[in-house]
Amino acid sequence: MNLHGRLSDRAEAGRPVRVALIGAGKFGSMFLAQVPTIPGLEVAAIADLDPDRARAACRAVGWAEDRVAATRFTDDGAAAAADPAAEVVIEATGAPEAGIRHARAAIAAGRHVVMVNVEADVLAGPVLAAEARAAGVVYSMAYGDQPALVAEMVDWARAAGFTVAAAGKGTKYLPAYHAVTPDDVWAHYGLTADEARAAGMNPQMFNSFLDGTKSAIEMAAIANACGLDVPEAGLAFPPCGVDDLAHVLRPRSVGGQLEREGMVEVVSSLERDGRPVFRDLRWGVYVVLKAETDYAAACFRQYGLPVDATGRYAAMYKPFHLIGMELSISVLSAALRGEPTGQTRGWRGDAVAIAKRDLAAGEMLDGEGGHTVWGRAMPAAASAAAQALPIGLAHRVPLRRAIPAGTVLTLADVQLDETAEGVRARRAMLAA
């Protein structure tokens, strides 16, 4: 990639790459931990709803006091996005509405955007990417997070001349997890509520990882960036270890579990009876390749790739991801090469709200990882036809009518604020 060499040239010229970070939570803190060891990369401003907490986060990850003192802290994300000292803006709040607002402020100010906030990207990515292109700036997925890592693997595979049969990630999954709420999430992580509280772990956020919502959001993002398809019935989460990826994640027509080639899917690290999968991919990402010739298939075997029985399908995988600790790759790619590390290129996948239980008219939805709904991946065409409610718009909105458990909610089922950035962006996508 030569990013380090290019950054060294900038540093020697006295022109460091300067960043504004919005959101100093876990992802942002992991990025901040690496900054002091990357000469030529500086943080000009950090925005957080609690600036003192952001300062504490900097100290906790090892920042010296002079570095803390040289950084501007604010509670105004839009102001940080337009900071004249910043070249790249990192949006890491996780809140869809705020993420869209901050991205637009950065684009308007001529700043590149690294969108850690995949919730905002799945809700409005096609609109934001188009606005960034029109403004001549980069709008990018966040390297270190699984969607960008998958996008990189898919791009590698296609550039090398392989057909992509499937791509995605691993996670811990059982069907019962769709009904889990923040009240009972910690038992599934092997923690007590007190232990989780002491570690500063947010139960609703961690529940979104468990109940299937985060997987739906991330697979929709990958579909939109890579031109892949979302399964018609939603993600199946087949139990699968790394040795069996090429066998399981191939089309049904040749003995696999996919509807066809070119799909996103998440593999579970648990068998359906709760036993651990052998050599699971819980923390990693994968791509399944198809050889188009006998010669290429023979090379798969000769060079040790895990293949299916036909020898035509082979898997490549990365067993881990380091989220914020790898985020500088996106920042530097945008600033030094003018290229995103993955970017929404179309609307092919969506993450829609499903009722976790019977919901009453007037009840307030509490969004991703909450008590009321979970997010299921759905093809964008099906979502648009059903006028389905995106999970990103299912937070703090009241229900107009009673909804049975397991139902896909629609835009008409809730009272939306039509002036909200997210609502306006989704209306524009539906009208396109």
C-alpha positions as CSV (number, residue, x, y, z in Angstrom):
1,M,0.0,0.0,0.0
2,N,3.0,2.3,0.6
3,L,1.0,4.3,3.1
4,H,3.8,4.4,5.6
5,G,6.3,5.7,3.0
6,R,3.9,8.4,1.9
7,L,3.1,9.5,5.4
8,S,6.8,9.6,6.2
9,D,7.2,12.0,3.3
10,R,4.4,14.2,4.6
11,A,5.9,14.2,8.1
12,E,9.4,15.2,6.8
13,A,7.8,18.0,4.9
14,G,6.1,19.3,8.1
15,R,2.6,18.5,6.7
16,P,1.2,15.8,9.0
17,V,-2.2,14.3,8.3
18,R,-4.6,15.8,10.8
19,V,-7.8,14.2,11.9
20,A,-11.0,15.2,13.7
21,L,-12.5,12.3,15.7
22,I,-16.2,12.4,16.6
23,G,-17.0,9.9,19.3
24,A,-14.4,8.7,21.8
25,G,-15.9,5.4,22.7
26,K,-14.3,2.0,22.4
27,F,-13.6,2.2,18.6
28,G,-12.4,5.8,18.9
29,S,-10.2,5.0,21.9
30,M,-8.5,2.1,20.1
31,F,-7.6,4.5,17.3
32,L,-6.3,7.1,19.7
33,A,-4.1,4.4,21.3
34,Q,-2.2,4.0,18.1
35,V,-1.8,7.7,17.1
36,P,1.4,8.4,19.2
37,T,3.2,5.5,17.4
38,I,2.3,6.8,13.9
39,P,4.6,9.7,13.1
40,G,2.9,12.1,10.7
41,L,-0.6,11.4,12.0
42,E,-2.1,13.9,14.4
43,V,-5.5,14.5,16.0
44,A,-6.6,18.1,15.8
45,A,-9.9,17.8,17.5
46,I,-12.0,15.3,19.4
47,A,-15.8,15.7,19.8
48,D,-17.8,13.8,22.4
49,L,-21.0,14.5,24.3
50,D,-18.8,14.5,27.4
51,P,-15.4,16.2,26.5
52,D,-14.0,15.3,30.0
53,R,-14.7,11.6,29.3
54,A,-12.9,12.0,26.0
55,R,-9.8,13.6,27.7
56,A,-9.9,10.7,30.2
57,A,-10.0,8.2,27.3
58,C,-6.9,9.8,25.8
59,R,-5.0,9.5,29.1
60,A,-6.3,5.9,29.6
61,V,-4.8,4.8,26.2
62,G,-1.4,6.3,27.0
63,W,-1.4,9.9,25.7
64,A,1.1,12.2,27.3
65,E,-0.3,15.4,28.8
66,D,1.3,17.6,26.2
67,R,-0.6,15.7,23.5
68,V,-3.8,16.1,25.4
69,A,-3.2,19.8,25.9
70,A,-2.5,20.3,22.2
71,T,-5.9,18.7,21.1
72,R,-9.1,20.7,20.9
73,F,-12.0,19.0,22.8
74,T,-15.6,19.9,22.2
75,D,-19.1,18.6,22.5
76,D,-20.1,19.9,19.1
77,G,-19.6,17.2,16.5
78,A,-20.7,19.4,13.5
79,A,-18.1,22.0,14.6
80,A,-15.4,19.3,14.8
81,A,-16.4,18.0,11.3
82,A,-15.7,21.4,9.9
83,D,-12.5,22.1,11.9
84,P,-10.1,23.9,9.5
85,A,-7.2,22.0,11.0
86,A,-8.6,18.6,10.0
87,E,-8.1,16.9,6.7
88,V,-10.1,13.8,7.6
89,V,-13.1,13.4,9.8
90,I,-13.8,10.1,11.6
91,E,-17.4,9.6,12.5
92,A,-17.5,7.0,15.4
93,T,-20.7,7.9,17.3
94,G,-22.7,4.8,16.3
95,A,-25.9,7.0,16.2
96,P,-27.4,7.1,12.7
97,E,-29.0,10.5,12.8
98,A,-25.8,12.1,14.3
99,G,-23.6,10.2,11.8
100,I,-25.5,11.6,8.8
101,R,-25.4,15.1,10.1
102,H,-21.7,15.0,10.9
103,A,-20.8,13.4,7.5
104,R,-22.7,16.1,5.7
105,A,-21.0,18.8,7.7
106,A,-17.6,17.3,6.9
107,I,-18.4,16.9,3.2
108,A,-19.7,20.5,3.0
109,A,-16.4,21.7,4.6
110,G,-14.3,19.7,2.0
111,R,-13.1,17.0,4.4
112,H,-12.7,13.3,3.8
113,V,-15.1,11.1,5.8
114,V,-14.2,7.8,7.4
115,M,-17.6,6.4,8.5
116,V,-17.1,4.0,11.4
117,N,-20.8,4.5,12.0
118,V,-22.0,1.6,9.8
119,E,-25.5,2.2,11.2
120,A,-25.6,5.6,9.4
121,D,-24.0,4.1,6.3
122,V,-26.6,1.4,5.9
123,L,-29.4,3.9,6.5
124,A,-28.1,6.5,4.1
125,G,-24.8,5.4,2.5
126,P,-25.9,5.8,-1.2
127,V,-26.9,9.4,-0.5
128,L,-23.8,10.3,1.4
129,A,-21.4,8.6,-1.0
130,A,-23.0,10.5,-3.9
131,E,-22.7,13.8,-2.0
132,A,-19.0,13.1,-1.3
133,R,-18.3,12.3,-4.9
134,A,-19.9,15.5,-6.0
135,A,-17.8,17.5,-3.5
136,G,-14.6,15.8,-4.6
137,V,-13.9,14.2,-1.2
138,V,-13.5,10.5,-0.1
139,Y,-16.3,8.8,1.8
140,S,-15.0,5.5,3.2
141,M,-15.7,2.5,5.3
142,A,-13.6,2.1,8.4
143,Y,-10.6,-0.3,8.1
144,G,-10.4,-2.7,11.0
145,D,-14.2,-3.1,11.2
146,Q,-15.4,-6.2,9.4
147,P,-17.2,-4.6,6.4
148,A,-14.1,-2.8,5.2
149,L,-11.9,-5.9,5.7
150,V,-14.4,-8.0,3.7
151,A,-14.5,-5.3,1.0
152,E,-10.8,-5.5,0.7
153,M,-10.8,-9.3,0.3
154,V,-13.6,-9.1,-2.3
155,D,-11.7,-6.5,-4.3
156,W,-8.5,-8.6,-4.1
157,A,-10.4,-11.7,-5.3
158,R,-11.9,-9.9,-8.3
159,A,-8.7,-8.1,-9.2
160,A,-7.0,-11.5,-9.2
161,G,-9.7,-12.9,-11.6
162,F,-11.7,-15.0,-9.3
163,T,-15.5,-15.2,-9.0
164,V,-16.7,-14.3,-5.5
165,A,-19.2,-16.9,-4.4
166,A,-19.7,-15.6,-0.9
167,A,-18.2,-13.1,1.6
168,G,-18.9,-12.2,5.2
169,K,-17.8,-12.8,8.8
170,G,-18.2,-15.0,11.8
171,T,-20.1,-14.4,15.0
172,K,-21.6,-16.2,18.0
173,Y,-25.2,-17.1,17.1
174,L,-28.1,-19.2,18.1
175,P,-31.7,-18.6,16.9
176,A,-32.9,-17.8,20.4
177,Y,-30.6,-14.8,20.5
178,H,-33.0,-12.7,18.4
179,A,-35.3,-12.3,21.5
180,V,-32.5,-11.4,23.9
181,T,-32.8,-7.9,25.5
182,P,-30.3,-5.8,27.4
183,D,-31.8,-7.2,30.7
184,D,-30.5,-10.7,30.1
185,V,-27.6,-10.2,27.7
186,W,-24.7,-10.7,30.1
187,A,-25.5,-14.3,30.8
188,H,-24.9,-15.1,27.1
189,Y,-21.4,-13.5,27.4
190,G,-20.6,-15.4,30.6
191,L,-20.6,-12.2,32.7
192,T,-22.6,-10.8,35.6
193,A,-24.2,-7.4,35.3
194,D,-21.7,-6.1,37.9
195,E,-18.7,-7.4,36.0
196,A,-20.0,-5.8,32.8
197,R,-20.7,-2.5,34.6
198,A,-17.2,-2.4,36.1
199,A,-15.8,-2.9,32.6
200,G,-17.8,0.0,31.2
201,M,-19.8,-2.3,28.8
202,N,-23.0,-1.0,27.4
203,P,-25.7,-3.7,27.6
204,Q,-27.7,-2.4,24.6
205,M,-24.7,-2.1,22.4
206,F,-23.4,-5.6,23.3
207,N,-26.9,-7.0,22.8
208,S,-26.9,-5.7,19.2
209,F,-23.8,-7.9,18.6
210,L,-25.7,-10.9,20.0
211,D,-29.3,-10.5,18.7
212,G,-28.3,-10.5,15.1
213,T,-28.7,-6.8,14.4
214,K,-25.1,-5.8,14.0
215,S,-24.6,-8.8,11.7
216,A,-27.5,-7.6,9.5
217,I,-26.2,-4.1,9.4
218,E,-22.7,-5.2,8.5
219,M,-23.8,-7.6,5.8
220,A,-26.0,-5.0,4.2
221,A,-23.0,-2.6,4.2
222,I,-20.9,-5.3,2.5
223,A,-23.6,-6.0,-0.1
224,N,-23.8,-2.3,-0.9
225,A,-20.1,-1.8,-1.2
226,C,-19.3,-5.0,-3.1
227,G,-22.3,-5.6,-5.3
228,L,-23.2,-8.8,-3.5
229,D,-26.7,-10.0,-2.7
230,V,-28.5,-10.5,0.7
231,P,-30.3,-13.8,1.1
232,E,-34.1,-13.5,0.4
233,A,-35.0,-15.0,3.8
234,G,-32.3,-13.1,5.7
235,L,-29.1,-14.4,7.1
236,A,-29.0,-18.1,7.9
237,F,-26.0,-18.1,10.2
238,P,-24.9,-21.6,9.3
239,P,-22.5,-23.2,11.8
240,C,-19.2,-23.4,10.0
241,G,-15.5,-23.5,10.8
242,V,-12.7,-22.3,8.6
243,D,-12.0,-25.7,7.1
244,D,-15.6,-26.0,5.8
245,L,-16.2,-22.5,4.4
246,A,-15.8,-23.5,0.8
247,H,-18.1,-26.5,1.3
248,V,-20.9,-24.7,3.2
249,L,-20.8,-21.3,1.4
250,R,-21.3,-22.5,-2.2
251,P,-24.6,-22.6,-4.1
252,R,-27.3,-25.2,-3.3
253,S,-27.0,-26.4,-6.8
254,V,-23.6,-27.9,-6.0
255,G,-24.4,-29.0,-2.5
256,G,-23.9,-25.8,-0.5
257,Q,-26.3,-23.6,1.5
258,L,-26.4,-20.4,-0.7
259,E,-29.2,-19.5,-3.0
260,R,-26.7,-18.7,-5.7
261,E,-23.2,-17.3,-6.1
262,G,-22.4,-13.7,-5.0
263,M,-24.0,-13.7,-1.6
264,V,-23.2,-12.3,1.8
265,E,-23.6,-14.6,4.8
266,V,-22.5,-14.8,8.5
267,V,-21.2,-18.1,9.9
268,S,-21.9,-19.1,13.5
269,S,-19.2,-20.2,16.0
270,L,-21.8,-22.4,17.7
271,E,-23.6,-25.5,16.5
272,R,-27.4,-25.3,16.9
273,D,-27.2,-27.3,20.1
274,G,-24.7,-24.8,21.6
275,R,-21.6,-26.9,21.1
276,P,-18.6,-24.9,19.8
277,V,-17.8,-25.1,16.1
278,F,-14.4,-26.6,15.4
279,R,-11.9,-24.0,14.3
280,D,-14.6,-21.3,14.3
281,L,-14.3,-17.8,12.7
282,R,-16.0,-15.9,15.4
283,W,-13.7,-12.8,15.2
284,G,-12.8,-13.0,11.6
285,V,-13.8,-12.5,8.0
286,Y,-13.8,-14.6,4.8
287,V,-14.3,-14.8,1.1
288,V,-15.1,-17.9,-0.9
289,L,-13.6,-18.0,-4.4
290,K,-14.6,-19.9,-7.5
291,A,-12.0,-21.1,-10.0
292,E,-13.3,-20.6,-13.6
293,T,-10.8,-23.1,-15.1
294,D,-9.5,-26.6,-14.2
295,Y,-6.0,-25.1,-14.1
296,A,-7.0,-22.5,-11.4
297,A,-8.8,-25.2,-9.4
298,A,-5.7,-27.4,-9.5
299,C,-3.7,-24.4,-8.2
300,F,-6.1,-24.1,-5.3
301,R,-5.1,-27.6,-4.1
302,Q,-1.4,-27.2,-4.9
303,Y,-1.1,-24.2,-2.8
304,G,-3.0,-25.5,0.2
305,L,-6.3,-23.5,0.1
306,P,-9.2,-25.2,1.9
307,V,-11.4,-26.4,-1.0
308,D,-14.8,-28.1,-1.4
309,A,-15.2,-31.6,-2.8
310,T,-15.3,-30.3,-6.4
311,G,-12.1,-28.4,-6.0
312,R,-13.7,-25.3,-7.7
313,Y,-14.5,-23.4,-4.5
314,A,-11.8,-22.3,-2.1
315,A,-11.8,-20.1,1.0
316,M,-9.5,-17.3,2.1
317,Y,-10.0,-15.9,5.6
318,K,-8.6,-13.6,8.2
319,P,-9.1,-14.9,11.7
320,F,-9.2,-11.6,13.6
321,H,-9.9,-7.9,13.3
322,L,-8.5,-5.1,15.4
323,I,-11.3,-2.5,14.8
324,G,-10.0,0.9,15.9
325,M,-6.4,-0.1,16.1
326,E,-6.4,-0.5,12.3
327,L,-8.4,2.6,11.5
328,S,-5.4,4.7,10.5
329,I,-5.3,2.6,7.2
330,S,-8.6,4.3,6.2
331,V,-7.5,7.7,7.3
332,L,-4.2,7.5,5.4
333,S,-5.8,6.0,2.3
334,A,-8.2,8.9,2.1
335,A,-5.6,11.6,2.8
336,L,-2.6,10.2,0.9
337,R,-4.2,8.2,-2.0
338,G,-7.6,9.8,-2.3
339,E,-9.1,6.3,-2.1
340,P,-11.7,4.7,0.3
341,T,-11.2,1.4,2.0
342,G,-14.6,0.3,0.9
343,Q,-17.5,2.5,-0.1
344,T,-21.2,2.2,-0.7
345,R,-21.7,1.9,-4.5
346,G,-25.4,1.0,-4.6
347,W,-28.4,0.0,-2.5
348,R,-28.5,-3.8,-2.5
349,G,-29.0,-4.6,1.1
350,D,-30.9,-3.2,4.1
351,A,-31.3,-4.0,7.8
352,V,-34.9,-3.8,8.8
353,A,-36.7,-3.8,12.2
354,I,-38.4,-7.0,13.4
355,A,-40.7,-7.1,16.5
356,K,-39.0,-9.0,19.3
357,R,-42.3,-9.6,21.0
358,D,-45.9,-8.4,20.6
359,L,-45.8,-4.6,20.6
360,A,-48.6,-2.4,21.7
361,A,-49.9,0.7,19.9
362,G,-48.2,3.8,21.3
363,E,-45.2,1.8,22.5
364,M,-41.9,3.5,22.0
365,L,-39.3,1.6,20.0
366,D,-35.8,1.6,21.5
367,G,-33.8,0.6,18.4
368,E,-30.7,-1.4,17.8
369,G,-29.9,-4.0,20.6
370,G,-33.0,-2.9,22.6
371,H,-36.1,-4.5,24.1
372,T,-38.5,-4.1,21.2
373,V,-36.9,-4.9,17.8
374,W,-34.0,-6.6,16.2
375,G,-32.5,-6.0,12.8
376,R,-32.8,-8.6,10.0
377,A,-30.9,-8.3,6.7
378,M,-33.2,-8.0,3.6
379,P,-32.6,-7.3,-0.1
380,A,-33.0,-3.6,-0.7
381,A,-35.5,-4.2,-3.5
382,A,-37.7,-6.2,-1.1
383,S,-37.3,-3.6,1.7
384,A,-38.3,-0.8,-0.7
385,A,-41.3,-2.8,-2.0
386,A,-42.5,-3.4,1.6
387,Q,-41.7,0.1,2.7
388,A,-39.9,-1.6,5.6
389,L,-38.7,0.3,8.6
390,P,-34.9,0.5,8.7
391,I,-33.4,-0.4,12.1
392,G,-31.6,2.9,12.0
393,L,-35.0,4.7,12.2
394,A,-36.5,2.4,14.9
395,H,-35.2,4.4,17.8
396,R,-37.4,6.7,19.9
397,V,-40.3,6.5,17.6
398,P,-43.9,5.6,18.8
399,L,-45.9,2.8,17.2
400,R,-49.2,3.8,15.4
401,R,-50.6,0.3,15.8
402,A,-50.1,-3.0,17.5
403,I,-47.4,-5.3,15.9
404,P,-47.3,-9.1,16.5
405,A,-43.9,-10.6,17.4
406,G,-41.8,-11.6,14.4
407,T,-43.4,-9.0,12.1
408,V,-41.4,-6.8,9.7
409,L,-42.2,-3.2,10.7
410,T,-43.0,-0.6,8.0
411,L,-42.5,3.1,7.8
412,A,-46.3,3.5,8.1
413,D,-46.3,1.6,11.5
414,V,-44.4,4.4,13.3
415,Q,-44.7,8.2,13.8
416,L,-41.6,9.5,12.0
417,D,-40.1,13.0,12.2
418,E,-40.1,13.8,8.5
419,T,-37.5,16.6,9.1
420,A,-34.9,14.2,10.5
421,E,-31.8,13.7,8.4
422,G,-32.2,9.9,8.4
423,V,-35.8,10.0,7.4
424,R,-35.1,12.5,4.5
425,A,-32.2,10.4,3.3
426,R,-34.3,7.2,3.3
427,R,-37.2,8.9,1.5
428,A,-34.7,10.1,-1.2
429,M,-33.4,6.5,-1.6
430,L,-36.9,5.2,-2.0
431,A,-37.8,7.9,-4.5
432,A,-34.6,7.3,-6.6
